Amino acid sequence: MYKQTDHVQQSVCKQSTYTLRELWSKGEHRGNRSIVRVEVYSMTVDSTVTSRFAHTVMTSKALNKANSSQEIFFEVELPKTAFITNFSMVIEGQVYVGEVKEKEKAKKQYEKAVSSGQTAGLVKASGRTMEKFSVSVNIAAKSNVTFILTYEELLQRKFGKYEIQTRVKPKLPVQDFHIVTNIYEPQGIAFVDAHANFLSNELLPLVEKTVTDKKAHISFSPTIEQQRKCPGCDATQIDGDFIIKYDVNRAETLGDIQIVNGYFVHFFAPPDLPRVPKNVVFVIDRSGSMSGRKMEQTREALLSILKELHEEDYFALIQFDSEIDSWKESLTKATKENVDEAMVFVNRISARGVTNINDAVLRGVNMLLTDRQQKRLHERSVDMIILLTDGMPNSGVSAPHLIQENVRSAIGGKMSLFCLGFGDYVDYSFLDVMSKENKGLARRIYEASDATLQLQGFYEEVSSPLLSEVDLRYPDNAVDFLTTNHFAQLFNGSEIVVAGRLKDEQLDNFMVEVFGQGASPQDWNVMYPDDEYIFGDFTERLWAYLTIQQLLEKSKSGAPDEKANATAKALDMSLLYSFVTPLTSMVVTKPETEDGTDSPLIADKLTEGKEGVTHFYLMDGDPHFIIELPEKNDSLCFNINNRPGTIFNLVRDPKSGILVNGQVIGEKKISPNGEVKTYFWRFGIVHKTLGVRLEVSTKDISVFQDVTKDRSLTVTLKDSVKFVILLHKVWEKHPYHRDYLGFYTLDRHLLSNSVHGLLGQFYHGIEYEVTNLRPGAVPEKPDATMYVKGHELNVTRGWQRDFRRDVKNGENVPCWFIHYNGTGLIDGDATDYIVSGLFKTV
């Protein structure tokens, strides 16, 4: 959880295997013990859960034992579903508290910090379910620091249980270590389980669990000696996830309502309801990028899913690339014979071609509508489409907003669409909006050995609908400011939650009606939690949490004024309740540094689709090369300058036969300041295995299509790589400038380890460290020392433009600029990459 650097010696040259930062965080070893310069002497995770609403406080205390000031890093991980509500530091009795601000207002502070070379972002993605919060502060010799992070979340019920996940990575044994969770559920607690992936036979008995009717207390407090991996050593066993799972008692009534301080929350998950038959169309992407392990895992998952179908269910299979093929022209009853036949079809699905999502989904919609009209399906059944794709639409109708419009119009609220985005390169936000516009939801499937289980798990989550078109109605004269109270479906093992404000705080009873297939109007008795177990205004904060989440969803789709209104309301509530959401940032001002300056740190909320650690490799401008490294929250950039007409190799993979070369062109005439600028204006792309050659210039694109103004071309080469080429149009009468092209790598994961070139060499990743920040020639562009590939380089903080999202204006990307044609960063010299022709390798 902590790292340390010696603040005085950061500019020392590095020769050993570890960087100085890494050596010091390991300590100076003498025998089997190490001298630790920073002692983390206390670490506590304290969670209070009241009616599914979890309030967690993480507290760590450390002492700088050295004789000089040191930078101490505090790192913790929290669930992606949580909102940070507070962060504070206590240093020598002085309290530094974070302030939640509108993101746009915090952005100026952030950009100022980043442009000066400081790491201003506090939150980064960490795996599939967690976010990492990290902050560093300079602590004087022999001084203490206390870090306190608070976050809140509404626990979601899945597969019949709630889960509290606490990730602990203290790095070293801690003198005072505690994980404490208190749960209070007025409905009564059905069961509680606690486990951790680091619990050995010796540690397991240390998990204490006390459960009564409505309360549970779970604690884990190993001594410093019990934490050690071996007697007397500094390695710790505590490294991983501590997970608590529980559920509540469910009476035969259809719900439970709790009222506290003028707000109510209604939990709805009736037990013992019969499952509703379903009609499901599986729409499977078989485009070239799905080849290899992804397609194998998709087939494996589909085969398992087909076995789980009930005989009263109906199903269909559609596979697509640029063409759409159906197993049968209508849905088929899931008899054993039909399932066996479908499994033969699934085993024959193979990857090829490009991606026509629009026509594939519409085929599935029409199939369900036709079967409904012809009364082939059970009247009391649920219709759904499950789309699996790994890429962006690039065949047929390819504009995401048009596809969303077509699908929404065709479905007309008559069925649910669930979207599975496979891998890092899928346009997840497009799928997320499209599914939620059609009574479904989207989920990212991570490329990993367990992708088959991820696919099966998602299907299990949505495959057992119990109720559809569920309406929970409350008297208008009793409640207002309701969260969403209409739900397309309730799945087995899940739960519906509605919250609102009472118009009369003295009200102690009111009628609630539930409508939906299989439900009838009911009258509930109101339950009152015991005051001693309530943390403050939990129902009001739960209501605010739910309301903000739902407003954020509404801000993604609908009419422009509706989206703007939802965004404005979500922002106001985020600020009022101090939640760090996608619209707000927490600004933490650190103590003044030795040079008398303070530096703000910004904690933002990550959003799905922007949170991955996908690297981007691009070339744009005159010509600027940018290597974006999200996991470092940083970028590297360099220019390549040479005479007009020069052809450079950008990407070359001898094993897959992929080659990309680019030719530069000069401006129409030399500018008055004598500067000669060059830009890429022509690319040659080769796939030797497929026998494909593609020439793209500012004038035209051979094979595919003509270029139009501000148009981008997506090039997907089967089984290998995906590029985007952007055309920048310049006023044709401009005295100096010409049209030029930008080149962006979106997907390169199937290229071999032999790939190289000016861009290709960075597809393997790049390790570097920046130290010794100092004033540069321009005040807003400081210099620093970079250690990379065995070289010590002088680099400068600057900005380059990324035009992926905004072709006209671009977005500023802060980066470390490597001078002299990238010397020291690129392998060899820039002239080593010059080739003799657009399709040549030498």
Helices and strands as residue ranges (DSSP letters): E 2-6, G 7-9, H 20-26, E 28-30, E 33-35, E 38-50, E 53-64, E 70-79, E 83-91, E 94-97, E 99-102, H 103-115, E 123-126, E 130-139, E 144-154, E 162-168, E 176-184, E 189-196, G 204-206, E 207-211, E 215-220, H 224-227, E 240-248, E 256-260, E 263-268, E 278-285, G 288-290, H 293-308, E 314-320, E 324-326, E 332-333, H 336-347, H 357-373, E 382-389, H 400-411, E 416-422, H 428-436, E 442-445, H 451-462, E 465-473, E 479-480, E 486-491, E 496-502, E 513-515, E 526-527, G 531-533, H 538-554, H 560-576, E 584-589, E 600-604, E 616-620, E 624-629, G 630-632, E 634-639, E 647-653, E 658-666, E 678-687, E 692-697, E 712-717, E 721-728, E 740-747, G 760-764, E 768-778, E 781-788, E 791-802, E 811-818, H 819-822, G 830-833, E 834-835
